[in-house]
Amino acid sequence: MSWKFYGRSDELDSMHRLLSRQRWFFCAISGRRRIGKTSLIREALQALPQAAKAVYLQVPDSDERDVVAVFADALKAASPMGLPATLHPDSLRRFSDMAKAIGTLCHAGWVVILDEFQYFNRKSLSAFTSLLQAEVDQLTGSACGGIFVLGSIHTEMTALLEDRSSPLYARVTDRMALDHWDFHTLFQVFDDHGVTEPEDWLSLWGLFEGVPKFYRDCANQGVFVPINPGLSAPMDNLGMRAAEALFFSTSAPLAEEAGTWFMRELRGASVSILRLLAQQQPCAHQQLSDAYQQSTGDDKPIANYLNTLIDRYRLVERQQPVFAKASGSRQARYQISDNFLAAWLAAIEPGVQAARVQPLSRALDITAHKLATHEGHVFERMIRKLMAEASRRAVGDFALTDMVTGYWNRPHDASRLVEIDIVALNETEQTVRFGSCKRSETKHDRASLAKTHQHIQDFLSTSNGKRFKGWKQERALYAPRFTDLQRTALQQQGWICVDLRDFRTWLVH
């Protein structure tokens, strides 16, 4: 099946209103790389009753001369649409010329798209924002045309557009934050391309989460085609088939993706922390600090590096147990927030490196083993997000009144550890659900059930747990798939069983 534009209905509606209101705009769109910012604009422009003229510039992380030269090339590429008569791409030399050209285009009704706009926060490129401000001030209130600025680093976009000292402060007329595809859209993609097994849904989400470009790469590389003898990965493992096609094959489109995406932005300690976190996530601050010191010999505090990864790059998320104070960090755990990056560091990169000196089959075995561990980590995160989306859409079997969390303590004695994967609250109905997540239904065996039950009882005896006295208490088990026989057996023991097929039914139908 040919690829099409999926999802983003709310964002498209907002974009259509923006482009149709006959008033100049300066719109900032943020979101990780490959999330579909440019595709969204292209889809919206193509849907207009009358074709809009647009010029696109991906700002290079370079110097003034190179940025202006790339912009001049973009103008030449757009010239068949009929550039304004006063605009001559070959005459552009400096940022002042480029800013005036953008003003000329907008006055003529063109849409200008500046991608990777955060690079103008670099000292070598920062002069452009003052020059652009002068043009923006002249354009404000005019009848048509507009500027889209797209960025993938949140704090740098904020510094450029929201900091009071920035020349572009208070100039933005519209904002949009683009996130991963939701699961409703993902299930539509899976249906269209014949991906029917819940284990494959987990494998693909564990690799690519909701990044549209990566799923399109899968389609283009024939990953979704049932028979593809050109690949050596097991045919019943779609995740490994995708990994081989996109990372290991001679035409692998994502072989350099992780390096070009984050390695050029991060250096030194930040990269080391991400690598360590990928191997043992989620983990506590002290655990991560000890591992960092042991692996690097550097005893400097890692708090600043960790905060940069959380706040600036949004590559790490800080998790708190239920009822923990948001500002507290003693019980906080940390996890890489981007599945693609976590999968690359934990599983794909070691396999790619092994493939340079070992047979491909051996490298793929290494990757498959490590990906299985990675999937075990991300499945809990997947369930939390699925529960939140189902509740938001008023479907599913549990209506939330707060975000899904978990619980864990910090005992001095490891034998007194209490850990619960899922703690979901419905304060309106005074119902709490405790859940255990396993990558396979067979992992919910007698020993695991007894352990989960004991941890729940131990939690209920704590000061936090006593808050649920008088509440309805549910105990649930989550897995990619439950057989009818296993589901019945577990339900007879008082456990609610929910698998990925249940969520698909709720979210799609």
C-alpha positions as CSV (number, residue, x, y, z in Angstrom):
1,M,0.0,0.0,0.0
2,S,1.3,3.5,-0.9
3,W,2.1,5.8,1.9
4,K,-0.3,8.6,2.8
5,F,-0.6,11.4,5.4
6,Y,-1.8,10.0,8.7
7,G,-3.4,11.7,11.7
8,R,-2.9,15.3,12.8
9,S,-6.5,16.2,12.2
10,D,-6.6,18.8,15.0
11,E,-3.3,20.3,13.8
12,L,-4.5,20.4,10.2
13,D,-7.7,22.2,11.2
14,S,-5.6,24.8,13.1
15,M,-3.3,25.2,10.1
16,H,-6.2,25.6,7.6
17,R,-7.7,28.4,9.8
18,L,-4.3,30.1,10.0
19,L,-3.7,29.9,6.2
20,S,-7.2,31.0,5.3
21,R,-7.8,34.0,7.5
22,Q,-6.2,36.5,5.0
23,R,-3.9,38.0,7.6
24,W,-0.1,37.9,7.8
25,F,1.2,35.4,10.4
26,F,4.4,34.5,12.2
27,C,3.9,30.9,13.5
28,A,6.3,28.9,15.6
29,I,6.1,25.1,15.4
30,S,8.2,23.0,17.8
31,G,8.8,19.3,18.0
32,R,11.6,16.7,17.8
33,R,13.3,16.1,14.5
34,R,11.4,13.8,12.0
35,I,8.1,14.4,13.9
36,G,6.4,15.8,10.7
37,K,6.5,19.6,11.1
38,T,7.4,20.2,7.5
39,S,5.0,17.5,6.3
40,L,2.1,19.1,8.2
41,I,2.7,22.5,6.5
42,R,3.0,20.9,3.1
43,E,-0.3,19.0,3.6
44,A,-2.0,22.1,4.8
45,L,-0.7,24.2,1.8
46,Q,-1.8,21.5,-0.7
47,A,-5.3,21.5,0.7
48,L,-5.8,25.2,0.0
49,P,-8.4,26.0,-2.7
50,Q,-5.8,28.1,-4.5
51,A,-2.1,26.9,-4.4
52,A,0.0,29.0,-2.1
53,K,3.6,30.0,-3.1
54,A,6.1,28.8,-0.5
55,V,9.9,28.7,-0.1
56,Y,11.6,26.3,2.3
57,L,14.9,26.8,4.0
58,Q,16.5,24.2,6.3
59,V,18.9,26.4,8.2
60,P,22.4,24.9,8.3
61,D,24.4,24.9,11.5
62,S,27.1,27.0,9.8
63,D,28.0,30.6,9.3
64,E,26.3,33.7,7.7
65,R,27.7,33.1,4.3
66,D,26.6,29.5,4.1
67,V,23.1,30.2,5.4
68,V,22.5,33.0,2.9
69,A,23.9,30.8,0.1
70,V,21.5,28.0,1.0
71,F,18.6,30.5,1.2
72,A,19.5,31.8,-2.3
73,D,19.5,28.2,-3.6
74,A,16.0,27.7,-2.0
75,L,14.8,30.8,-3.8
76,K,16.1,29.5,-7.2
77,A,14.3,26.2,-6.6
78,A,11.1,28.1,-6.0
79,S,11.6,30.5,-9.0
80,P,9.3,28.5,-11.3
81,M,6.4,29.7,-9.2
82,G,7.3,33.3,-10.1
83,L,9.4,35.2,-7.6
84,P,8.7,38.9,-7.1
85,A,10.3,41.0,-9.8
86,T,12.5,42.9,-7.4
87,L,14.0,39.7,-5.9
88,H,17.2,38.4,-7.4
89,P,18.7,35.4,-5.6
90,D,22.2,35.9,-7.0
91,S,22.4,39.3,-5.4
92,L,22.0,38.0,-1.8
93,R,25.2,38.3,0.2
94,R,24.5,39.0,3.8
95,F,21.8,38.5,6.5
96,S,20.4,41.9,5.8
97,D,19.7,40.8,2.2
98,M,18.1,37.6,3.3
99,A,15.8,39.4,5.8
100,K,14.7,41.9,3.2
101,A,14.1,39.1,0.7
102,I,11.8,37.4,3.3
103,G,9.9,40.7,3.7
104,T,9.5,41.0,0.0
105,L,8.2,37.5,-0.3
106,C,5.7,37.9,2.5
107,H,4.4,41.3,1.0
108,A,3.9,39.4,-2.2
109,G,1.8,36.8,-0.4
110,W,4.4,34.0,-0.1
111,V,4.8,31.7,2.8
112,V,8.4,31.4,4.1
113,I,9.4,28.3,6.1
114,L,12.6,28.4,8.2
115,D,13.4,25.0,9.5
116,E,15.9,24.4,12.4
117,F,15.3,28.0,13.4
118,Q,17.0,27.3,16.7
119,Y,20.4,27.6,15.1
120,F,19.9,31.4,15.0
121,N,20.5,31.3,18.7
122,R,24.2,30.5,17.9
123,K,26.5,33.5,18.4
124,S,27.7,33.4,14.8
125,L,24.1,33.6,13.4
126,S,22.3,35.7,16.1
127,A,22.5,39.0,14.1
128,F,19.8,37.7,11.8
129,T,17.0,37.9,14.4
130,S,17.3,41.7,14.8
131,L,17.2,42.1,11.0
132,L,14.2,39.7,10.8
133,Q,12.5,41.7,13.6
134,A,12.6,44.9,11.4
135,E,10.8,43.0,8.6
136,V,8.3,41.4,11.0
137,D,7.3,44.7,12.4
138,Q,6.6,46.1,9.0
139,L,4.6,43.0,8.0
140,T,2.4,42.9,11.1
141,G,-1.1,43.8,10.2
142,S,-0.7,43.2,6.5
143,A,-3.2,41.2,4.5
144,C,-1.4,38.0,3.5
145,G,1.7,35.9,3.5
146,G,3.5,34.5,6.5
147,I,6.5,33.0,8.2
148,F,6.8,29.5,9.8
149,V,9.7,29.0,12.1
150,L,10.3,25.4,13.0
151,G,12.6,24.1,15.8
152,S,13.6,20.9,17.5
153,I,15.3,22.3,20.6
154,H,12.7,23.7,22.9
155,T,14.8,26.0,25.1
156,E,16.6,27.6,22.2
157,M,13.4,28.3,20.5
158,T,12.1,29.7,23.7
159,A,15.2,31.9,24.0
160,L,14.7,33.2,20.5
161,L,11.0,33.9,20.7
162,E,9.9,34.3,24.3
163,D,12.9,35.8,26.1
164,R,12.3,39.5,26.8
165,S,15.8,40.4,25.7
166,S,15.3,38.7,22.3
167,P,14.6,40.9,19.2
168,L,11.7,38.6,18.3
169,Y,10.0,38.8,21.7
170,A,6.2,39.1,21.5
171,R,6.3,38.9,17.6
172,V,4.9,35.4,17.3
173,T,1.2,35.4,16.3
174,D,0.6,31.6,16.5
175,R,2.2,28.6,18.2
176,M,2.0,24.9,17.7
177,A,3.8,22.0,19.5
178,L,3.9,18.8,17.5
179,D,4.1,15.5,19.4
180,H,4.4,11.9,18.5
181,W,1.5,10.2,16.7
182,D,-1.1,9.1,19.1
183,F,-2.0,5.4,19.3
184,H,-5.3,5.9,17.4
185,T,-3.2,7.0,14.4
186,L,-0.6,4.3,15.0
187,F,-3.3,1.6,15.0
188,Q,-4.6,3.0,11.7
189,V,-1.1,2.7,10.2
190,F,-0.8,-0.8,11.4
191,D,-4.2,-1.8,10.0
192,D,-3.4,-0.2,6.6
193,H,-0.1,-2.1,6.3
194,G,-1.1,-5.4,7.7
195,V,0.7,-5.3,11.0
196,T,-1.7,-7.4,13.0
197,E,0.3,-9.0,15.9
198,P,0.4,-7.1,19.2
199,E,4.0,-8.2,19.8
200,D,4.9,-6.4,16.6
201,W,3.1,-3.3,17.8
202,L,5.3,-3.3,20.9
203,S,8.5,-3.9,18.9
204,L,7.8,-1.1,16.4
205,W,6.7,1.4,19.1
206,G,9.7,0.5,21.2
207,L,11.9,1.4,18.2
208,F,10.1,4.3,16.6
209,E,7.4,5.4,19.1
210,G,5.2,7.8,17.1
211,V,7.7,9.3,14.7
212,P,6.0,9.4,11.2
213,K,9.2,9.4,9.2
214,F,10.5,6.2,10.6
215,Y,7.3,4.3,9.8
216,R,7.4,5.7,6.3
217,D,10.9,4.4,6.0
218,C,9.6,1.0,7.1
219,A,7.0,1.1,4.3
220,N,9.6,2.3,1.7
221,Q,12.0,-0.5,2.7
222,G,9.4,-3.2,2.4
223,V,9.4,-4.0,6.1
224,F,5.6,-4.4,6.1
225,V,5.6,-6.8,3.1
226,P,4.9,-10.3,4.4
227,I,7.7,-12.0,2.4
228,N,11.0,-10.2,2.0
229,P,13.8,-12.8,1.3
230,G,16.4,-10.1,1.0
231,L,16.5,-9.7,4.8
232,S,18.0,-12.3,7.1
233,A,16.2,-11.5,10.3
234,P,13.5,-14.0,11.4
235,M,10.3,-13.3,9.4
236,D,8.1,-13.7,12.5
237,N,9.9,-10.8,14.2
238,L,8.8,-7.5,12.6
239,G,10.9,-5.4,15.0
240,M,14.1,-7.2,13.9
241,R,13.1,-7.0,10.3
242,A,12.7,-3.3,10.7
243,A,16.0,-3.0,12.5
244,E,17.9,-4.9,9.8
245,A,16.3,-3.0,6.9
246,L,16.7,0.5,8.5
247,F,20.0,0.1,10.3
248,F,22.0,-2.8,8.9
249,S,21.3,-3.1,5.1
250,T,23.5,-1.5,2.5
251,S,20.8,1.1,1.8
252,A,19.8,1.6,5.5
253,P,18.1,5.0,5.8
254,L,18.6,5.4,9.5
255,A,22.2,4.2,9.8
256,E,23.5,7.7,10.6
257,E,20.2,9.1,12.1
258,A,21.1,9.0,15.8
259,G,24.6,10.4,15.2
260,T,23.5,13.3,13.0
261,W,20.5,13.9,15.3
262,F,21.9,14.2,18.8
263,M,25.7,13.6,18.7
264,R,26.3,17.0,17.0
265,E,24.1,18.7,19.7
266,L,25.6,16.9,22.7
267,R,29.1,16.4,23.9
268,G,31.0,14.6,26.7
269,A,29.2,14.0,29.9
270,S,25.7,14.3,28.5
271,V,26.4,11.5,26.0
272,S,28.0,9.3,28.7
273,I,24.9,9.8,30.9
274,L,22.6,8.8,28.1
275,R,24.6,5.7,27.3
276,L,24.5,4.6,30.9
277,L,20.8,5.4,31.3
278,A,20.0,3.4,28.2
279,Q,21.6,0.3,29.8
280,Q,19.8,0.5,33.1
281,Q,16.7,2.7,32.9
282,P,14.8,3.7,34.8
283,C,17.3,4.4,37.6
284,A,17.7,6.7,40.6
285,H,20.0,9.7,40.6
286,Q,22.5,8.0,43.0
287,Q,22.6,4.8,40.9
288,L,23.3,6.9,37.7
289,S,25.9,9.0,39.5
290,D,27.7,6.0,40.8
291,A,27.7,4.3,37.3
292,Y,29.0,7.5,35.7
293,Q,31.8,7.9,38.2
294,Q,32.8,4.2,37.8
295,S,32.8,4.3,34.0
296,T,34.5,7.7,33.5
297,G,36.5,8.2,36.7
298,D,34.9,11.7,36.9
299,D,33.6,12.4,40.4
300,K,31.9,15.7,39.4
301,P,28.2,16.0,40.2
302,I,26.0,15.1,37.2
303,A,23.0,17.1,38.2
304,N,23.7,20.0,35.8
305,Y,24.2,17.6,32.9
306,L,21.0,15.7,33.8
307,N,18.9,18.9,34.1
308,T,20.2,20.0,30.6
309,L,19.1,16.7,29.1
310,I,15.7,17.1,30.8
311,D,14.9,20.8,30.3
312,R,16.8,21.8,27.2
313,Y,16.8,18.7,25.0
314,R,13.9,16.9,26.6
315,L,15.7,13.6,26.0
316,V,15.3,12.4,29.7
317,E,12.2,12.4,31.8
318,R,12.1,12.6,35.6
319,Q,9.6,10.1,37.1
320,Q,8.1,10.5,40.6
321,P,6.2,7.8,42.5
322,V,2.5,8.5,43.3
323,F,2.0,11.3,45.8
324,A,5.6,12.4,45.7
325,K,6.3,16.1,45.7
326,A,7.0,17.3,42.2
327,S,10.0,19.3,43.4
328,G,11.5,16.4,45.4
329,S,14.2,14.3,43.8
330,R,15.1,11.7,46.5
331,Q,12.7,9.1,45.1
332,A,12.9,10.3,41.5
333,R,13.9,8.0,38.7
334,Y,15.2,8.9,35.3
335,Q,14.4,7.4,31.9
336,I,15.3,8.3,28.3
337,S,12.1,9.9,26.9
338,D,12.7,9.1,23.3
339,N,12.3,5.4,22.3
340,F,14.4,5.8,19.2
341,L,17.3,7.2,21.0
342,A,17.0,4.6,23.9
343,A,16.8,1.7,21.4
344,W,19.8,3.0,19.4
345,L,22.0,3.3,22.5
346,A,20.8,0.1,24.2
347,A,20.5,-2.3,21.3
348,I,21.1,-1.0,17.7
349,E,24.4,0.7,18.1
350,P,26.1,-2.3,19.7
351,G,24.8,-4.5,16.9
352,V,25.9,-2.0,14.2
353,Q,29.4,-1.9,15.7
354,A,29.5,-5.7,15.9
355,A,28.5,-6.0,12.3
356,R,31.8,-4.3,11.2
357,V,33.9,-7.2,12.4
358,Q,31.4,-10.1,12.9
359,P,29.0,-11.9,10.6
360,L,25.7,-10.1,10.2
361,S,23.8,-13.0,11.8
362,R,25.8,-12.6,15.0
363,A,25.3,-8.9,15.0
364,L,21.6,-9.3,14.6
365,D,21.5,-11.9,17.4
366,I,23.2,-9.3,19.7
367,T,20.6,-6.7,18.7
368,A,17.7,-9.0,19.1
369,H,18.7,-9.9,22.6
370,K,19.2,-6.3,23.7
371,L,16.0,-5.2,22.0
372,A,14.1,-7.7,24.0
373,T,15.4,-6.1,27.2
374,H,14.7,-2.7,25.9
375,E,11.1,-3.6,25.1
376,G,10.6,-4.8,28.6
377,H,11.6,-1.3,29.8
378,V,9.4,0.6,27.4
379,F,6.3,-1.6,27.7
380,E,5.4,-0.1,31.1
381,R,5.7,3.4,29.5
382,M,3.5,2.3,26.6
383,I,0.8,1.1,28.9
384,R,0.8,4.3,30.8
385,K,0.4,6.3,27.6
386,L,-2.3,4.0,26.3
387,M,-4.3,4.3,29.5
388,A,-4.0,8.1,29.3
389,E,-5.2,8.3,25.7
390,A,-8.0,5.9,26.2
391,S,-9.2,7.9,29.2
392,R,-8.9,11.1,27.3
393,R,-11.1,9.7,24.5
394,A,-13.6,8.4,27.1
395,V,-13.0,4.8,26.2
396,G,-11.3,1.9,27.9
397,D,-11.9,0.3,31.2
398,F,-10.5,2.9,33.6
399,A,-11.4,6.6,33.6
400,L,-8.4,8.6,35.0
401,T,-8.6,11.8,37.0
402,D,-4.8,12.2,37.1
403,M,-1.8,10.9,35.1
404,V,-0.8,7.3,35.5
405,T,2.2,6.8,37.8
406,G,3.8,4.0,39.7
407,Y,5.2,3.5,43.1
408,W,8.7,2.6,44.4
409,N,10.4,3.2,47.7
410,R,14.1,3.7,48.7
411,P,14.7,1.0,51.4
412,H,18.1,0.6,53.0
413,D,17.4,-3.1,52.9
414,A,16.9,-4.5,49.4
415,S,14.6,-7.2,50.7
416,R,12.1,-4.5,51.7
417,L,11.9,-3.0,48.2
418,V,8.3,-2.2,47.1
419,E,7.7,-1.5,43.4
420,I,4.4,-1.3,41.6
421,D,4.4,-0.6,37.8
422,I,1.0,1.1,37.5
423,V,-0.9,3.2,40.0
424,A,-4.0,4.7,38.3
425,L,-6.5,6.9,40.2
426,N,-10.1,7.9,39.7
427,E,-10.7,10.2,42.6
428,T,-14.3,10.9,41.5
429,E,-15.3,7.3,41.9
430,Q,-12.7,6.6,44.6
431,T,-11.1,3.8,42.6
432,V,-7.5,2.9,42.4
433,R,-5.9,0.4,40.1
434,F,-2.6,-1.3,40.7
435,G,-1.0,-2.9,37.7
436,S,1.9,-5.2,36.7
437,C,3.4,-5.0,33.2
438,K,5.1,-8.0,31.5
439,R,6.4,-8.3,28.0
440,S,4.9,-11.8,27.9
441,E,1.8,-13.2,29.5
442,T,3.8,-16.2,30.7
443,K,5.8,-13.9,32.9
444,H,2.6,-13.4,35.0
445,D,3.3,-16.7,36.7
446,R,2.4,-17.8,40.2
447,A,5.6,-16.3,41.7
448,S,5.1,-13.0,40.0
449,L,1.5,-12.7,41.0
450,A,2.4,-13.4,44.6
451,K,5.2,-10.8,44.5
452,T,2.9,-8.2,43.0
453,H,0.2,-8.9,45.5
454,Q,2.7,-8.5,48.4
455,H,4.0,-5.3,47.0
456,I,0.5,-3.9,46.8
457,Q,-0.2,-4.9,50.4
458,D,3.1,-3.4,51.6
459,F,2.3,-0.1,49.8
460,L,-1.2,0.0,51.3
461,S,0.4,-0.2,54.8
462,T,2.4,3.0,54.1
463,S,1.2,6.5,54.9
464,N,0.6,7.1,51.2
465,G,-1.2,3.8,50.7
466,K,-3.5,4.4,53.7
467,R,-5.0,7.3,51.7
468,F,-6.9,4.5,49.7
469,K,-8.7,3.2,52.7
470,G,-12.3,2.8,51.7
471,W,-11.5,3.1,48.0
472,K,-12.4,0.4,45.5
473,Q,-9.1,-1.4,44.8
474,E,-8.4,-3.1,41.4
475,R,-5.5,-5.4,40.6
476,A,-4.6,-5.6,36.9
477,L,-2.2,-7.4,34.7
478,Y,-0.9,-6.0,31.3
479,A,0.8,-7.9,28.5
480,P,0.9,-7.5,24.7
481,R,-1.4,-10.5,24.4
482,F,-3.4,-12.8,26.7
483,T,-4.8,-16.1,25.4
484,D,-8.4,-16.7,26.2
485,L,-7.4,-19.6,28.5
486,Q,-4.8,-17.5,30.4
487,R,-7.2,-14.6,30.7
488,T,-9.9,-16.7,32.2
489,A,-7.6,-18.4,34.7
490,L,-6.2,-15.1,35.9
491,Q,-9.6,-13.4,36.1
492,Q,-10.8,-16.3,38.3
493,Q,-8.0,-15.4,40.7
494,G,-9.3,-11.8,40.9
495,W,-7.0,-10.2,38.3
496,I,-8.1,-7.9,35.5
497,C,-6.3,-8.7,32.3
498,V,-5.7,-6.0,29.6
499,D,-3.6,-6.5,26.5
500,L,-2.7,-4.4,23.5
501,R,-5.6,-5.8,21.5
502,D,-8.0,-4.5,24.0
503,F,-6.6,-1.0,23.7
504,R,-6.8,-1.2,19.9
505,T,-10.5,-2.2,20.1
506,W,-11.2,0.8,22.4
507,L,-9.2,3.3,20.4
508,V,-10.1,2.4,16.9
509,H,-13.7,1.3,17.0
